[in-house]
Structures are given as C-alpha cells and as structure tokens.
C-alpha cells in the first residue's frame, strides 16, 4: 500500500505504486499460464504505454482497447489489438482500417451493419480486419442473443471480403459474486459457449479465439473450458469495488488519489480538494442509494465521503475517533479506478526505492 506523497506534489494526485502494479499483473499472468489461457488485458484502466509494455513483457497475447483513439495510442507498443466496442460509423471505421494495414486488428461486433461498415473501410484501405462475434451471456448490454443468431452473423462475416472470422467475444459483467461463489454462476455461460461453438462447427466454422472475462471473474476463468483468453482491466490497479467484492485485498491496491484537507469549518465534517472531476459519480457495486460514499479514505476508514461537487468532497467524520487537520493529506481508494484515471493528465509513479516519477497518461480522453 502506498505511503503518502511528498508535499511538493500538487493534489488531487493519482499516485501509482509500481511494485504493487507489477505484482498484480505478474500474478494474473502466472495464473493464466498455468491454466492454458492467454491474457489480453484491457488498457482502458491504466491508459498508459508504460503499463501496456509491462503487461506485454509479462506474456500478454495482445491488448484490449475500448475506443479507436485508445487503439491508436496502444499501437505504439502493441502489434495485436482488440477493439471491444462495436465501432460502425465512418469516423471510426476508417481509422480502424488504417491501423489494420500494419497491425493485427480485431473488432467485436453484434450486427451485420457493423461488419459491413468495417469491411467497406477495410477494402478501401487495402486491409483485413479480424472479427469476433459478440454474444450476450447475461450482462445484457451488447451481443447476439442466441447461438443461432451468433451463427448467422458468423456466416455473414465469413462470406464478406476484407473481414476474417476469428471467433467469439463475451463479457460476464453481471457476475460480481465473490470468487468462491462463482462456479455455479459461470456454468450457464459455459453451456452457451459450448452450444455456440458446436453449432459453428456443424456449419463448417471455427472459433479459434474465445475471448471473455473480467477482473471479478479473472481467477475463476478456468471454469469456462471453451475460453482461450481473458480480458481483465482493473486487476492491474484494483479499487474499492474489488476490495468489497473480495477480488483483491487492500494491500493489492496500486492506485490512490492523494487529497488535501482544505476546510473543517462545518462541525463534524472536513472537505477534500477533489470532487466529481476526480472521483466521478460511480458508486460501489450494489450500493444503489450510495450508503458507502465515493471512496475509502485509508487513514480514516470510518469516515464517509457523503457528497461531491465538482471540486469538493465533503467528508462525514462523526464515526471517527480522531479527525484530520487542515493541510493534512489523505489517500482515497476510489470506488471505480478506470474513469478516475481518464480524468488525469498524468500519474505519479512510485518506484520500489521510494522515488516518484511523473508520467503522462497517453490514452486519457480518447473517447472516440
């Protein structure tokens, strides 16, 4: 866990503990290797070329990105990129096709419309784009709804010039149970994948890649026998949701927001110099009424961030046996680290010897 930052670093500051992040990515890489799985980490969490390089050094088979802008950044270090987003408009497809001239580019799609748009762009660019057919296994955000629909789209892709059918894509985002409670929940996903793959085989098609997974399901991925690669993102840094879900211990958290106490004028409260422009409005998973606030203050675990405006976090100290003083710095573990990283231009990387290096977050703000 991170110590406090030197006083000359302006707050709010995103501070990353390099040894902890490295330990996290190495541990998952070793798990995956032992289970015969590839790791294609999702870079939307860190948006950092340095961290992407470290993941590739640890054996990642490629990188996952959320948007084309992220792909353009990560193409500086990665040769094999998966766009986990059904890009289909001309502003995106042309850029994807341009990348595909020199890199292995795959896109997850759930419509013939998206496949055709990508194929048209690829033909004009003289490139080939790999396609993973997105199937909905329970999160109900994107994806074909049945194995038969997945087959129909796969058949369409296989007959379309400038596209290459590479396999299946899914996201089990609805699974937020503790790791030791996931086996039975994963069983219906395995059945659906097997049914789809069998149907493809009967029709002369092959799913060489079956790409899925998340940080919550990361270390339980071996229960999905059809899986060939996993796409965790948050695992490199972790966050408060991960602690609450028992997907990590607090000592595994590599990223904190260091804040300064700027006011204590209101009885029973203090105010930090970070609000929604730092923490976002994400709540803990399952906390519909926001009973647990916007983050965990490490030095004052009984405190609760009760309200955030743009630049202020109001902290209820009524359950604390001590309280911070004006000017004190505190470390906050955000509920959800991914959007917090995207709000920062830079990170302060703490090396093992205690020195701190200021580094850019190259992929931040890449929303298209």
MARSENU-949438 format. One record per residue (C-alpha): residue in three letters; x, y, z. Coordinates in pm, whole numbers, plus 50000, padded with zeros to 5 digits. Last residue first. Example, Ala and Ser with C-alpha at 12.3 -4.5 7.8 and 13.67 -1.06 7.14 Angstrom:
BEGIN
REC;residu;x;y;z
REC;Ser;51367;49894;50714 .
REC;Ala;51230;49550;50780 .
***
This chain:
BEGIN
REC;residu;x;y;z
REC;Unk;48612;50820;47005 .
REC;Unk;48662;50873;47377 .
REC;Unk;49039;50909;47389 .
REC;Unk;49043;51144;47690 .
REC;Unk;49328;50963;47859 .
REC;Unk;49534;50733;47641 .
REC;Unk;49877;50884;47699 .
REC;Unk;49861;50907;48076 .
REC;Unk;50179;51111;48113 .
REC;Unk;50448;51026;48368 .
REC;Unk;50579;51197;48680 .
REC;Unk;50836;50983;48860 .
REC;Unk;50847;50928;49235 .
REC;Unk;51140;50784;49424 .
REC;Unk;51060;50538;49702 .
REC;Unk;51317;50275;49606 .
REC;Unk;51042;50049;49470 .
REC;Unk;50920;50318;49233 .
REC;Unk;50627;50550;49297 .
REC;Unk;50464;50659;48973 .
REC;Unk;50289;50995;48987 .
REC;Unk;50026;50993;48717 .
REC;Unk;49948;51244;48449 .
REC;Unk;49668;51408;48253 .
REC;Unk;49403;51277;48492 .
REC;Unk;49030;51233;48429 .
REC;Unk;49077;50901;48247 .
REC;Unk;49245;50756;48555 .
REC;Unk;48933;50829;48760 .
REC;Unk;48716;50660;48496 .
REC;Unk;48907;50332;48547 .
REC;Unk;48952;50345;48927 .
REC;Unk;48598;50264;49039 .
REC;Unk;48510;50311;49406 .
REC;Unk;48813;50532;49453 .
REC;Unk;49080;50446;49712 .
REC;Unk;49150;50775;49887 .
REC;Unk;49481;50870;50043 .
REC;Unk;49485;51160;50286 .
REC;Unk;49698;51473;50309 .
REC;Unk;49676;51709;50603 .
REC;Unk;49658;52082;50530 .
REC;Unk;49383;52147;50781 .
REC;Unk;49383;51875;51044 .
REC;Unk;49242;51526;51017 .
REC;Unk;49000;51382;51272 .
REC;Unk;49016;51129;51551 .
REC;Unk;48776;50868;51691 .
REC;Unk;48586;50870;51360 .
REC;Unk;48214;50796;51338 .
REC;Unk;48109;51161;51301 .
REC;Unk;48376;51238;51041 .
REC;Unk;48144;51298;50743 .
REC;Unk;48358;51401;50446 .
REC;Unk;48254;51656;50185 .
REC;Unk;48446;51614;49860 .
REC;Unk;48496;51938;49669 .
REC;Unk;48592;52029;49310 .
REC;Unk;48285;51940;49104 .
REC;Unk;48052;51868;49393 .
REC;Unk;48086;51553;49596 .
REC;Unk;47873;51449;49890 .
REC;Unk;47894;51194;50169 .
REC;Unk;48258;51092;50159 .
REC;Unk;48241;50870;50466 .
REC;Unk;48487;50844;50751 .
REC;Unk;48522;50515;50939 .
REC;Unk;48827;50417;50732 .
REC;Unk;49015;50734;50832 .
REC;Unk;49377;50696;50712 .
REC;Unk;49274;50487;50411 .
REC;Unk;48989;50710;50298 .
REC;Unk;48761;50474;50103 .
REC;Unk;48574;50629;49812 .
REC;Unk;48256;50799;49689 .
REC;Unk;48011;50721;49967 .
REC;Unk;47906;50398;50135 .
REC;Unk;47528;50442;50155 .
REC;Unk;47509;50548;49792 .
REC;Unk;47140;50453;49750 .
REC;Unk;47201;50194;49478 .
REC;Unk;47501;50040;49652 .
REC;Unk;47512;49712;49457 .
REC;Unk;47855;49780;49309 .
REC;Unk;48003;50077;49492 .
REC;Unk;47904;50408;49343 .
REC;Unk;48046;50587;49040 .
REC;Unk;47999;50965;49046 .
REC;Unk;48345;51055;48919 .
REC;Unk;48633;51062;49173 .
REC;Unk;48839;51348;49024 .
REC;Unk;48602;51582;48840 .
REC;Unk;48333;51457;49080 .
REC;Unk;48516;51617;49370 .
REC;Unk;48872;51665;49491 .
REC;Unk;49023;51921;49730 .
REC;Unk;48895;51748;50042 .
REC;Unk;48643;51889;50289 .
REC;Unk;48606;51814;50658 .
REC;Unk;48299;51744;50860 .
REC;Unk;48159;51706;51210 .
REC;Unk;48108;52081;51252 .
REC;Unk;48147;52280;50927 .
REC;Unk;48469;52485;50927 .
REC;Unk;48697;52192;50856 .
REC;Unk;48830;52302;50517 .
REC;Unk;49112;52224;50271 .
REC;Unk;49211;51868;50363 .
REC;Unk;49448;51767;50082 .
REC;Unk;49397;51471;49850 .
REC;Unk;49601;51174;49728 .
REC;Unk;49402;50961;49485 .
REC;Unk;49512;50602;49515 .
REC;Unk;49632;50332;49277 .
REC;Unk;49813;50003;49347 .
REC;Unk;49551;49823;49554 .
REC;Unk;49681;49475;49635 .
REC;Unk;49732;49562;50002 .
REC;Unk;49356;49618;50032 .
REC;Unk;49298;49257;49937 .
REC;Unk;49159;49157;49599 .
REC;Unk;48850;49012;49431 .
REC;Unk;48678;49004;49769 .
REC;Unk;48387;49204;49621 .
REC;Unk;48439;49489;49865 .
REC;Unk;48811;49506;49787 .
REC;Unk;48745;49500;49413 .
REC;Unk;48481;49771;49440 .
REC;Unk;48732;49981;49632 .
REC;Unk;48988;49969;49353 .
REC;Unk;49228;49737;49168 .
REC;Unk;49545;49868;48996 .
REC;Unk;49648;49595;48748 .
REC;Unk;49328;49397;48808 .
REC;Unk;49106;49676;48674 .
REC;Unk;49139;49555;48316 .
REC;Unk;49072;49184;48279 .
REC;Unk;49041;49048;47923 .
REC;Unk;49076;48668;47927 .
REC;Unk;49185;48431;47652 .
REC;Unk;49104;48082;47516 .
REC;Unk;48771;48014;47689 .
REC;Unk;48578;47698;47600 .
REC;Unk;48655;47537;47936 .
REC;Unk;48496;47820;48135 .
REC;Unk;48578;47706;48489 .
REC;Unk;48938;47811;48420 .
REC;Unk;48823;48174;48429 .
REC;Unk;48782;48171;48806 .
REC;Unk;49089;48390;48870 .
REC;Unk;48958;48666;48644 .
REC;Unk;48585;48655;48722 .
REC;Unk;48580;48987;48912 .
REC;Unk;48854;49131;48683 .
REC;Unk;48666;49046;48367 .
REC;Unk;48634;48756;48127 .
REC;Unk;48595;48685;47762 .
REC;Unk;48765;48597;47437 .
REC;Unk;48701;48271;47254 .
REC;Unk;48955;48270;46972 .
REC;Unk;48982;47995;46712 .
REC;Unk;48604;47993;46678 .
REC;Unk;48571;47765;46376 .
REC;Unk;48308;47746;46104 .
REC;Unk;48196;47449;45892 .
REC;Unk;47827;47459;45979 .
REC;Unk;47840;47179;46234 .
REC;Unk;48148;47350;46381 .
REC;Unk;47958;47675;46430 .
REC;Unk;47677;47496;46611 .
REC;Unk;47928;47325;46838 .
REC;Unk;48090;47661;46918 .
REC;Unk;47755;47816;47001 .
REC;Unk;47640;47529;47222 .
REC;Unk;47974;47526;47400 .
REC;Unk;47956;47900;47464 .
REC;Unk;47601;47876;47596 .
REC;Unk;47687;47588;47827 .
REC;Unk;47996;47767;47960 .
REC;Unk;47788;48075;48031 .
REC;Unk;47527;47864;48211 .
REC;Unk;47804;47717;48433 .
REC;Unk;47961;48051;48535 .
REC;Unk;47706;48116;48809 .
REC;Unk;47763;47769;48957 .
REC;Unk;48137;47828;48986 .
REC;Unk;48115;48188;49104 .
REC;Unk;48075;48163;49481 .
REC;Unk;48444;48114;49566 .
REC;Unk;48533;48425;49365 .
REC;Unk;48288;48652;49547 .
REC;Unk;47991;48745;49332 .
REC;Unk;48003;49031;49082 .
REC;Unk;47895;48842;48771 .
REC;Unk;47681;49072;48555 .
REC;Unk;47985;49188;48359 .
REC;Unk;48033;48847;48200 .
REC;Unk;48160;48994;47871 .
REC;Unk;48163;48787;47553 .
REC;Unk;48359;48757;47228 .
REC;Unk;48369;48470;46981 .
REC;Unk;48600;48376;46695 .
REC;Unk;48841;48496;46430 .
REC;Unk;48620;48548;46125 .
REC;Unk;48836;48749;45884 .
REC;Unk;48697;49052;45704 .
REC;Unk;48826;49208;45384 .
REC;Unk;48566;49024;45178 .
REC;Unk;48247;48912;45349 .
REC;Unk;48150;48545;45338 .
REC;Unk;48291;48455;45679 .
REC;Unk;48131;48766;45829 .
REC;Unk;47783;48664;45716 .
REC;Unk;47831;48310;45844 .
REC;Unk;47947;48447;46180 .
REC;Unk;47641;48672;46196 .
REC;Unk;47408;48379;46135 .
REC;Unk;47597;48162;46383 .
REC;Unk;47571;48425;46657 .
REC;Unk;47198;48447;46589 .
REC;Unk;47165;48070;46625 .
REC;Unk;47370;48075;46946 .
REC;Unk;47118;48321;47090 .
REC;Unk;47102;48685;47199 .
REC;Unk;47381;48834;46991 .
REC;Unk;47581;49083;47195 .
REC;Unk;47560;49418;47369 .
REC;Unk;47446;49537;47711 .
REC;Unk;47253;49244;47850 .
REC;Unk;47510;49132;48111 .
REC;Unk;47396;48772;48078 .
REC;Unk;47598;48578;47821 .
REC;Unk;47536;48816;47529 .
REC;Unk;47738;48704;47225 .
REC;Unk;47983;48930;47040 .
REC;Unk;48115;48781;46718 .
REC;Unk;48489;48842;46698 .
REC;Unk;48602;48992;46369 .
REC;Unk;48951;49032;46226 .
REC;Unk;49005;49326;45993 .
REC;Unk;49184;49293;45659 .
REC;Unk;49347;49587;45484 .
REC;Unk;49361;49758;45144 .
REC;Unk;49234;50080;45294 .
REC;Unk;48921;50097;45075 .
REC;Unk;48855;49730;45138 .
REC;Unk;48900;49774;45513 .
REC;Unk;48656;50065;45526 .
REC;Unk;48389;49864;45342 .
REC;Unk;48451;49562;45562 .
REC;Unk;48419;49770;45880 .
REC;Unk;48083;49909;45767 .
REC;Unk;47969;49562;45661 .
REC;Unk;48054;49411;45997 .
REC;Unk;47884;49694;46183 .
REC;Unk;47561;49653;45983 .
REC;Unk;47583;49274;46011 .
REC;Unk;47542;49325;46383 .
REC;Unk;47697;49221;46714 .
REC;Unk;48060;49323;46666 .
REC;Unk;48391;49272;46848 .
REC;Unk;48678;49419;46648 .
REC;Unk;49018;49271;46571 .
REC;Unk;49330;49448;46449 .
REC;Unk;49660;49277;46372 .
REC;Unk;49878;49574;46285 .
REC;Unk;50019;49738;45972 .
REC;Unk;49723;49785;45737 .
REC;Unk;49483;49722;46023 .
REC;Unk;49561;50062;46174 .
REC;Unk;49422;50236;45864 .
REC;Unk;49114;50013;45877 .
REC;Unk;49045;50116;46235 .
REC;Unk;49080;50483;46143 .
REC;Unk;48835;50444;45856 .
REC;Unk;48590;50256;46076 .
REC;Unk;48585;50525;46343 .
REC;Unk;48474;50844;46168 .
REC;Unk;48274;50631;45923 .
REC;Unk;48046;50493;46196 .
REC;Unk;48045;50123;46291 .
REC;Unk;48256;50066;46603 .
REC;Unk;48107;49777;46803 .
REC;Unk;48337;49807;47106 .
REC;Unk;48596;49567;47247 .
REC;Unk;48862;49678;46998 .
REC;Unk;49119;49400;47008 .
REC;Unk;49483;49484;46935 .
REC;Unk;49778;49272;46824 .
REC;Unk;50106;49453;46749 .
REC;Unk;50128;49653;47071 .
REC;Unk;50365;49933;47177 .
REC;Unk;50278;50234;46960 .
REC;Unk;49952;50062;46862 .
REC;Unk;49840;50144;47216 .
REC;Unk;49782;50509;47125 .
REC;Unk;49592;50444;46802 .
REC;Unk;49393;50171;46977 .
REC;Unk;49300;50413;47255 .
REC;Unk;49166;50655;46997 .
REC;Unk;48974;50369;46837 .
REC;Unk;48787;50303;47159 .
REC;Unk;48769;50042;47434 .
REC;Unk;49106;49876;47397 .
REC;Unk;49226;49520;47451 .
REC;Unk;49594;49431;47421 .
REC;Unk;49778;49127;47290 .
REC;Unk;49895;48782;47390 .
REC;Unk;50006;48914;47731 .
REC;Unk;50329;48747;47845 .
REC;Unk;50460;48954;48136 .
REC;Unk;50651;49172;47890 .
REC;Unk;50319;49252;47722 .
REC;Unk;50172;49362;48054 .
REC;Unk;50478;49575;48128 .
REC;Unk;50455;49741;47788 .
REC;Unk;50088;49821;47849 .
REC;Unk;50179;49972;48186 .
REC;Unk;50435;50203;48027 .
REC;Unk;50204;50295;47742 .
REC;Unk;49940;50406;47991 .
REC;Unk;49563;50410;47954 .
REC;Unk;49554;50241;48300 .
REC;Unk;49202;50101;48314 .
REC;Unk;49103;50128;47949 .
REC;Unk;49405;49907;47874 .
REC;Unk;49205;49586;47887 .
REC;Unk;49444;49298;47929 .
REC;Unk;49464;49024;47663 .
REC;Unk;49576;48732;47875 .
REC;Unk;49602;48388;47714 .
REC;Unk;49480;48080;47894 .
REC;Unk;49644;47742;47948 .
REC;Unk;49551;47726;48317 .
REC;Unk;49904;47767;48448 .
REC;Unk;49970;48045;48202 .
REC;Unk;49658;48225;48319 .
REC;Unk;49756;48207;48685 .
REC;Unk;50111;48322;48611 .
REC;Unk;49983;48620;48411 .
REC;Unk;49742;48703;48693 .
REC;Unk;50026;48713;48947 .
REC;Unk;50254;48911;48718 .
REC;Unk;49992;49180;48657 .
REC;Unk;49927;49226;49028 .
REC;Unk;50292;49218;49130 .
REC;Unk;50379;49484;48873 .
REC;Unk;50100;49707;48998 .
REC;Unk;50219;49660;49357 .
REC;Unk;50583;49732;49270 .
REC;Unk;50484;50043;49068 .
REC;Unk;50273;50213;49335 .
REC;Unk;50055;50452;49139 .
REC;Unk;49965;50800;49263 .
REC;Unk;49682;50997;49105 .
REC;Unk;49709;51344;49253 .
REC;Unk;49449;51581;49394 .
REC;Unk;49676;51743;49485 .
REC;Unk;50001;51909;49386 .
REC;Unk;50321;51712;49451 .
REC;Unk;50556;51928;49661 .
REC;Unk;50443;51769;49987 .
REC;Unk;50594;51431;49903 .
REC;Unk;50331;51160;49865 .
REC;Unk;50181;50948;50141 .
REC;Unk;50276;50585;50157 .
REC;Unk;50119;50345;49910 .
REC;Unk;50000;50000;50000 .
***
